[in-house]
Amino acid sequence: MFTRLIARRPAQFLARGVATQPKGRSELLAKRPDDVVITFAKRTAMGRARKGQLKDIPVDELLQALFKATLEKTKLNPAALEDICVGTCHPPSPLYISRAAAIAAGIPVEVSISTVNRLCSSGLQSIVTISNSIRTQHIELGMAVGVESMSLNPRPTPEVVPAIAQNPQAHDCVQPMGWTSEMVARAYNIPRQKQDEYALISHTRAAKAVKAGIFSEEIIPVEIRGAVISVDDTVRQGVTLESLAGLKPAFMEDGASTAGNSSGVGDGAALCILTTRARAEIEGWEVVGKYITSAFVGVEPRYMGISPVAAIPKVLAKTGLKKEDVDVWEINEAFASQFAYCVEQLQVPMEKINPNGGSIALTHPLGMTGTRQVVTGLAELKRRGAEILCTSMCIGSGMGGAAIFVNEARP
């Protein structure tokens, strides 16, 4: 097996090594045999937690459906896969159920699998994990998945011993995310009206996208229990500033974060297939995108939500890009408080950010979102005939992530 893999690798791939990082827009757009490329990027439709179409579907069943639909759509020989990484946060025994789902979907037992939990960036971390395995020549073909059932596996309350909790930052690290939203709003003076205004942008854009059928381009229909799931049931039509203003605070009696200006709680899964450009060309697989690099940072835990402001400059510096080089931004809307702060601090034109709405309107299945942002962002770049995507998210416990991708699909 090893001899066969090495034999088909171009000589320039082996000579160039894995340490070189192209910099600048023109360098990033150049095509090289050792590029880590995405040949397939789709997601399931999402469901509203405890009320929606996926409320009774556990993670293993959702994964099996997505694996089966992907194999049927791509005609990929599952035996060609060398590794799978599943990003997920809260299901019990995630590795066991992920591997069982893969086997039940027809993926051979010889194909290995791992799971990873970096909370809200778990889906992105799965892409990073598979990409790094490809770059270091451990594998040539892998699958990165993000999945969550917040209906059946809601966030458990973290517990630390008193000796840990007496450290103020450690204490803040395990507090509810809604509490961190209120801390950001108070520390950075983000009033309720501003939060509702940013939330309205998300709701309005998502509602418009649903009516236009835009999300059908990124959703792969899956069959579960005899029903075909193909349309999000999470987006609310007719949201107004007045209806948002009428909602009660969700986390603190005197707070400003509400059910309408915070990310939705939901269920869903997303998937990317990654390989080298050389392998994709040999196999005749369409390349839809390219992974460039990522960056993860830590911030003060109580201000968790501001972390994209630290993660994004770090990933831009790694790639030699300027903000103006990025055509589409997918910045997760955990809460309108932190989202408003990030948008205004980054000074990125709002028309480039979450053009079809974000998690406030769509919902935020924790393990799925980091992968979904890539699926959504690449689909939008294809529609625009544009090239550079930056995804970013705050991460529970006081971290942030960001990544750069290049679109290679054309309208």
C-alpha positions in Angstrom: 0.0 0.0 0.0 2.7 2.5 1.0 4.7 1.7 -2.2 1.6 2.3 -4.3 0.9 5.6 -2.7 4.4 7.0 -3.0 4.6 5.8 -6.6 1.7 7.9 -7.7 2.9 11.1 -6.0 4.5 13.6 -8.4 8.2 14.2 -7.8 7.7 17.9 -7.2 5.3 17.1 -4.3 8.0 15.1 -2.5 10.7 17.8 -3.2 8.7 20.7 -2.0 7.9 19.3 1.4 5.1 20.5 3.7 6.6 23.6 5.4 6.3 26.1 2.6 3.3 28.4 2.9 2.4 30.5 -0.2 1.7 34.1 0.7 -0.3 36.8 -1.0 -3.4 36.6 -3.1 -1.7 35.6 -6.4 0.4 32.9 -4.6 -2.7 31.5 -2.9 -4.6 31.3 -6.2 -1.8 29.5 -8.0 -2.4 25.8 -8.5 0.1 23.2 -7.3 0.1 19.4 -7.3 0.4 19.3 -3.5 -2.5 21.6 -2.8 -5.0 20.3 -0.3 -8.2 20.6 -2.3 -11.9 20.0 -1.6 -13.7 17.8 -4.1 -17.1 17.8 -2.4 -18.7 20.1 0.2 -22.3 19.7 1.2 -24.5 19.8 4.3 -27.8 18.4 5.5 -30.7 20.6 6.0 -30.8 21.9 9.6 -33.5 21.4 12.1 -34.8 23.4 15.1 -33.8 21.8 18.4 -36.5 20.0 20.2 -39.1 21.1 17.7 -37.8 20.6 14.2 -37.4 17.8 11.7 -34.3 16.3 13.2 -35.3 16.5 16.9 -35.5 12.7 17.3 -32.6 11.8 15.1 -29.4 10.9 17.0 -25.9 11.7 15.7 -25.2 8.2 14.5 -28.3 8.1 12.4 -27.7 11.5 11.0 -24.1 10.6 10.1 -25.1 7.4 8.5 -27.6 9.3 6.3 -25.0 11.9 5.3 -22.3 9.3 4.5 -24.8 7.2 2.4 -26.0 10.3 0.5 -22.4 11.5 -0.1 -21.3 8.1 -1.5 -24.3 7.9 -3.7 -23.9 11.4 -5.0 -20.1 11.3 -5.6 -19.9 7.6 -6.7 -16.7 7.5 -4.6 -15.4 4.1 -3.8 -15.5 4.1 0.0 -12.5 1.8 0.1 -10.4 4.6 -1.3 -10.9 6.7 1.8 -7.9 6.6 4.2 -9.2 8.5 7.2 -12.3 10.3 8.5 -12.4 13.0 11.1 -15.7 13.9 12.8 -16.0 17.2 14.7 -18.7 17.0 17.4 -19.2 18.3 20.9 -21.7 16.6 23.1 -22.9 13.1 22.1 -21.7 10.4 24.5 -19.0 8.1 23.1 -18.6 10.1 19.9 -15.9 7.9 18.4 -17.9 4.7 18.8 -21.0 6.0 17.3 -19.2 7.8 14.4 -17.4 4.6 13.4 -20.5 2.6 13.7 -22.4 5.0 11.5 -19.6 4.9 8.9 -19.6 1.1 8.8 -23.4 1.0 8.6 -23.3 3.4 5.7 -21.1 1.1 3.7 -17.6 2.4 4.5 -15.3 -0.6 4.9 -14.0 -1.4 8.4 -10.4 -0.9 7.1 -11.1 2.9 6.9 -10.0 4.6 10.1 -11.9 7.4 11.9 -11.3 9.9 14.7 -13.4 12.5 16.5 -12.4 15.9 17.7 -14.0 18.4 20.0 -13.0 22.1 19.9 -16.5 23.2 20.7 -17.9 25.7 18.2 -14.9 25.1 15.8 -15.1 21.3 15.9 -16.2 21.2 12.3 -13.4 23.4 11.2 -10.9 21.4 13.3 -12.0 18.2 11.4 -11.0 19.9 8.2 -7.7 21.1 9.7 -7.0 17.5 10.9 -7.6 15.9 7.6 -5.7 18.6 5.7 -2.7 18.3 7.9 -2.7 14.5 7.4 -2.7 15.1 3.7 0.1 17.7 3.9 2.3 15.5 6.0 1.7 12.6 3.5 0.0 10.3 6.0 -3.0 10.1 3.7 -4.1 11.2 0.3 -7.9 11.1 0.6 -10.0 11.9 3.6 -13.4 13.1 4.8 -14.0 15.9 7.3 -17.4 16.0 9.0 -19.1 18.3 11.5 -22.3 17.1 13.3 -24.4 17.9 16.3 -27.8 17.0 17.7 -28.5 19.7 20.3 -32.0 18.2 20.6 -30.7 15.0 22.0 -27.3 16.0 23.4 -27.6 19.6 24.8 -24.6 21.2 26.4 -23.8 19.6 29.7 -22.9 21.9 32.6 -19.1 21.8 33.0 -17.9 21.1 36.5 -14.5 21.9 38.0 -13.3 21.3 41.5 -13.2 24.3 43.9 -9.4 24.6 43.7 -9.8 25.2 39.9 -12.9 27.4 40.2 -11.1 29.8 42.6 -9.0 31.0 39.7 -11.0 33.9 38.2 -10.2 33.0 34.6 -10.7 29.3 35.1 -14.1 30.2 36.7 -15.1 32.3 33.7 -13.9 29.5 31.3 -16.8 27.2 32.2 -19.6 29.8 32.5 -22.7 29.6 30.2 -22.2 31.1 26.7 -25.1 33.5 27.3 -23.3 34.9 30.3 -20.2 35.7 28.1 -22.5 37.4 25.6 -23.7 39.7 28.4 -20.2 40.3 29.6 -19.2 41.4 26.1 -22.2 43.7 25.8 -21.4 45.4 29.1 -17.7 45.7 28.6 -17.8 47.0 25.1 -21.1 49.0 25.3 -23.2 47.1 22.8 -26.8 48.2 23.5 -29.8 46.0 22.9 -31.0 48.0 19.9 -27.7 47.5 18.1 -27.9 43.8 18.8 -31.4 43.6 17.4 -30.4 45.6 14.3 -27.6 43.1 13.5 -29.9 40.2 14.3 -32.4 41.6 11.8 -29.9 41.6 9.1 -29.3 37.9 9.6 -33.0 37.0 9.8 -33.8 39.1 6.7 -30.9 37.7 4.6 -31.7 34.1 5.5 -35.4 34.5 4.8 -34.6 36.0 1.4 -32.2 33.2 0.7 -34.7 30.5 1.6 -37.4 32.1 -0.7 -34.8 32.2 -3.5 -33.9 28.6 -3.0 -30.2 29.5 -2.5 -29.5 26.9 0.2 -30.6 24.1 -2.1 -27.2 24.5 -3.8 -25.3 23.5 -0.7 -27.8 21.0 0.9 -27.6 17.3 0.0 -31.0 15.6 0.6 -30.8 12.8 3.1 -33.3 10.0 3.7 -34.0 9.3 7.3 -36.8 6.9 8.5 -38.5 7.0 5.1 -38.6 10.8 4.9 -36.3 13.0 2.7 -34.9 15.9 4.6 -33.8 18.7 2.2 -35.0 22.1 3.5 -34.0 24.0 6.6 -36.9 24.4 9.1 -35.0 26.9 11.2 -35.4 30.2 9.3 -38.2 32.4 10.5 -40.0 34.6 7.9 -41.3 38.0 8.8 -39.0 38.9 11.6 -39.0 42.7 12.3 -37.1 45.1 14.5 -40.4 45.5 16.5 -40.8 41.7 17.0 -37.2 41.4 18.1 -37.5 44.3 20.5 -40.5 42.6 22.2 -38.5 39.5 23.3 -37.4 39.1 26.9 -33.8 38.7 27.8 -32.8 35.0 27.7 -29.8 34.8 30.1 -30.0 37.6 32.6 -33.0 39.5 33.9 -31.4 42.9 33.0 -29.6 41.5 29.9 -29.8 42.3 26.2 -29.3 38.8 24.6 -32.6 37.3 23.6 -33.8 34.2 21.6 -34.0 36.5 18.6 -30.5 38.0 18.7 -28.6 34.9 19.7 -27.7 31.9 17.6 -30.4 29.2 17.3 -30.1 25.8 18.9 -30.3 23.1 16.3 -29.3 19.9 14.6 -27.5 19.0 11.4 -24.3 17.8 9.7 -21.9 18.9 7.0 -19.1 17.2 5.1 -16.1 17.9 3.0 -14.0 15.4 1.0 -10.3 16.5 0.8 -7.3 15.2 -1.2 -4.3 16.5 -3.1 -4.7 18.3 -6.4 -2.5 15.7 -8.0 -4.8 12.9 -6.8 -7.9 14.7 -7.9 -6.5 15.2 -11.4 -5.5 11.5 -11.7 -9.0 10.4 -10.6 -10.9 13.1 -12.6 -12.6 14.5 -9.6 -13.9 18.1 -9.8 -12.2 20.5 -7.5 -14.5 23.0 -5.8 -12.2 24.6 -3.3 -8.8 24.7 -1.7 -7.8 24.8 2.0 -5.0 27.2 2.7 -4.5 27.5 6.5 -6.1 28.2 9.8 -5.3 29.9 13.1 -6.6 29.4 16.6 -6.2 31.9 19.5 -7.1 32.2 23.2 -8.7 35.3 24.8 -10.1 36.3 28.2 -12.8 33.6 28.8 -15.5 36.0 29.9 -15.1 37.9 26.6 -15.1 34.7 24.5 -17.1 36.2 21.8 -14.6 38.8 20.7 -12.0 36.2 19.7 -12.5 36.5 15.9 -10.9 39.9 16.2 -7.7 38.2 17.3 -8.0 35.0 15.1 -8.7 36.8 11.8 -5.6 39.0 11.8 -3.5 36.0 12.7 -4.7 33.9 9.8 -4.4 36.9 7.4 -0.8 37.5 8.5 0.0 33.8 7.9 -1.3 34.0 4.3 -0.1 37.5 3.4 -3.7 38.6 2.7 -5.2 42.0 3.4 -8.8 42.3 4.5 -9.6 43.7 1.1 -8.5 40.5 -0.5 -11.2 38.5 1.1 -14.4 38.2 -1.1 -16.7 36.5 1.3 -16.6 36.3 5.1 -18.4 33.7 7.1 -18.2 34.9 10.7 -20.2 32.9 13.2 -23.1 34.8 14.9 -23.0 33.2 18.3 -24.6 36.3 19.7 -25.4 39.7 18.2 -23.4 41.3 21.0 -20.1 39.7 20.0 -20.9 39.7 16.3 -21.6 43.5 16.3 -18.3 44.1 18.1 -16.3 41.9 15.7 -17.8 43.5 12.6 -17.1 47.0 13.8 -13.6 46.3 15.1 -12.6 44.4 11.9 -14.1 47.2 9.7 -15.2 44.8 7.0 -18.1 45.8 4.8 -21.2 44.1 6.0 -22.3 43.2 2.5 -19.3 40.7 2.4 -20.2 39.1 5.8 -22.7 36.2 6.0 -24.5 37.4 2.8 -27.2 34.8 3.3 -27.6 35.2 7.0 -25.7 33.5 9.8 -26.3 31.4 12.9 -28.7 33.8 14.5 -31.2 33.0 11.7 -30.0 29.6 10.5 -29.1 28.0 13.8 -25.8 26.8 15.3 -25.4 23.1 15.7 -22.1 23.3 17.6 -20.0 20.6 15.9 -21.5 21.3 12.5 -21.0 25.0 12.1 -17.3 25.1 11.4 -17.8 22.8 8.4 -21.1 24.4 7.4 -19.4 27.8 7.1 -17.0 26.3 4.5 -19.9 24.7 2.6 -21.9 27.9 2.6 -19.0 30.1 1.9 -17.7 28.1 -1.1 -21.2 28.0 -2.6 -21.5 31.7 -2.3 -18.1 32.3 -3.9 -19.2 30.0 -6.8 -22.4 32.1 -7.3 -20.4 35.3 -7.3 -17.5 34.0 -9.4 -15.3 35.2 -6.6 -12.2 33.6 -5.0 -11.2 34.1 -1.3 -13.2 32.9 1.7 -12.4 33.6 5.4 -14.3 31.7 8.0 -14.2 32.5 11.7 -15.9 31.7 15.0 -15.6 32.3 18.7 -15.1 29.1 20.7 -16.5 28.3 24.1 -14.1 28.6 27.0 -12.4 31.7 25.5 -10.9 30.8 22.2 -11.3 31.7 18.5 -10.6 30.3 15.1 -10.2 31.4 11.5 -9.4 29.8 8.2 -8.8 30.7 4.6 -10.2 28.8 1.6 -10.1 29.4 -2.2 -13.0 28.8 -4.5 -12.2 26.8 -7.6 -15.7 26.2 -8.8 -17.2 28.5 -11.4 -20.9 29.6 -11.8 
